[in-house]
Amino acid sequence: MGKAKVLTLEELRKAKAFPKEFLDCLAENKCVCGADHYITETLSMIYCSNPFCLEKMVDRQVSMLVDLGVKNMGASKCKAFLRDNGITNPYAIFAYDPAEDGVLYDGCSMKFSKAMFDQIEEKRSMTLADYIAIGNLPGIQTRATKLVQGFDDLHAFYEELETEGIMFVQNQLGIKGKRVDDVEDFFTDDIWELAGVDLDELAYEDAVSITAIQIYVTLMIYKTQLLECLDYIDIIELVTEDEDEPLPIVSICISTSVGEPFENKKDFVRYLTKEFRDCVQINYIKSVTKECDILIWSGKGAKTGKVLAAEEKISKYMRAKEEGDTQGIKEIKIMNAIDGIKYLERYKKQ
Ligand SMILES: [Zn+2]
């Protein structure tokens, strides 16, 4: 297999190509989890090579609970939960049951443990896309809706993924690739092995996208993690009248203030989920990217960065329209919550 493009810190130190003063400023050769620290080619980032590193799992679990709207469980509590129970899967919080497992972590009260369980109990129902998104897997979260479009069964999704390989990821995401040689160089040998990918059998044609490869490998590495706790989730079934026609996708970015009558973003998202889950797949995106259809903003107060970004995209669209070539440029709309809802009503079946 080809050589890895990144060095371990140990190799970097051994190479003696840099002054001691520089090397002394770097992290230890190994992460606290015991795995090697790697450094990128440009020396701009040091990272732990272990995809199941406790620190990474803690970060992901914290983000997961924030995304779910579960309160009072920050980094130190998440770390205690994962560490004391010997768990390396952030989704394990869904499998936790104080009646069977006792307290959440050493020294935690039963009252707090039960309160946490009660909060989780209320969050078990979600779409497959949401289930994948809350896992906060690198590079996947904002693409979850597109990635699993047409699926409400994770096993079926993986079956397709493993049969079709990278091309399946590209098709789902609607991205094209280009000719790349030496695909094996994208990851270290350990990562390929961990992902269980046989490079010779990998179904890729001439045109593969690097993004698709990364997503594919990530999905394979965390396959067990995603499947392990699925039984504790009520995945909302897709309602499609015609099997061949998946629900339309609308990408929405939401500003901090959404406008009345909603108190906040979460309140608004809850309403949309309840009201539109049968007729449109809403892809929640964190920033105004080129796939954004609507930016929800109350229109009150100072313009946020998101609003400015959307305005810029709108003028770009207007210019393109004048020139008569709007291909590949979306017309973004800025709307308050009520107008956003009115807009989405069009997807409701009569
Ligand atoms: Zn680590």
Boltz pocket constraint, residues with backbone or C-beta under 6 A from the ligand:
constraints:
  - pocket:
      binder: B
      contacts: [[A, 31], [A, 32], [A, 33], [A, 34], [A, 35], [A, 48], [A, 49], [A, 50], [A, 53], [A, 54], [A, 55]]
      max_distance: 6.0
